[in-house]
């Protein structure tokens, strides 16, 4: 009985960490990346490509 509870808690922690990592990638691609790109002076096409790469990385998690 105790082992099943430990497995459940471990599964919940894994899901929460994946959710937080995905949310972090989404935040970075939608808010932080465009702000940094504007500050540095990157073109919009390069910014869109970087945003796409971050979103693909978020989907793999």
Backbone torsions as a table, in degrees:
resi	resn	phi	psi	omega
1	UNK	NA	-42.0	-179.4
2	UNK	-65.6	-37.8	-178.5
3	UNK	-65.5	-38.3	179.7
4	UNK	-65.8	-34.6	177.4
5	UNK	-67.8	-40.2	178.7
6	UNK	-65.0	-39.9	178.4
7	UNK	-64.8	-40.2	179.1
8	UNK	-63.8	-43.4	179.8
9	UNK	-66.0	-40.7	178.4
10	UNK	-63.4	-40.8	178.3
11	UNK	-64.6	-41.3	178.6
12	UNK	-63.7	-40.2	179.0
13	UNK	-65.8	-38.7	179.0
14	UNK	-65.2	-43.6	179.0
15	UNK	-65.2	-39.8	-179.5
16	UNK	-67.1	-40.4	179.7
17	UNK	-67.3	-37.9	177.0
18	UNK	-65.2	-40.5	178.7
19	UNK	-63.9	-44.2	179.4
20	UNK	-66.4	-38.5	178.7
21	UNK	-66.6	-42.8	177.1
22	UNK	-63.1	-40.8	177.9
23	UNK	-65.9	-36.8	177.6
24	UNK	-64.7	-42.0	176.4
25	UNK	-63.7	-40.7	179.5
26	UNK	-64.6	-43.8	178.2
27	UNK	-61.4	-43.3	-179.6
28	UNK	-64.0	-41.7	-175.5
29	UNK	-76.4	-29.7	-176.0
30	UNK	-92.7	-28.5	-173.9
31	UNK	-119.7	-54.1	-172.2
32	UNK	-71.8	-46.2	-177.9
33	UNK	-59.7	-49.0	178.8
34	UNK	-62.8	-35.2	178.6
35	UNK	-65.8	-43.7	178.2
36	UNK	-67.7	-38.7	179.4
37	UNK	-63.3	-40.2	178.4
38	UNK	-66.5	-39.8	-179.6
39	UNK	-64.6	-41.6	-178.2
40	UNK	-80.1	-29.4	179.3
41	UNK	99.4	26.6	177.4
42	UNK	-72.5	151.9	177.5
43	UNK	-72.6	160.5	-176.6
44	UNK	-67.9	-33.8	-179.7
45	UNK	-66.7	-38.0	177.1
46	UNK	-69.0	-38.2	177.4
47	UNK	-62.7	-42.0	179.0
48	UNK	-65.3	-39.3	178.4
49	UNK	-64.5	-42.4	177.8
50	UNK	-65.5	-38.5	178.1
51	UNK	-62.8	-43.0	177.9
52	UNK	-61.9	-40.7	178.8
53	UNK	-64.0	-41.3	178.4
54	UNK	-66.3	-39.2	179.9
55	UNK	-68.6	-36.2	175.6
56	UNK	-65.2	-39.3	177.5
57	UNK	-64.6	-36.7	178.5
58	UNK	-66.6	-33.8	179.5
59	UNK	-72.5	-24.5	-179.4
60	UNK	-78.1	-18.8	-177.3
61	UNK	-75.0	NA	NA
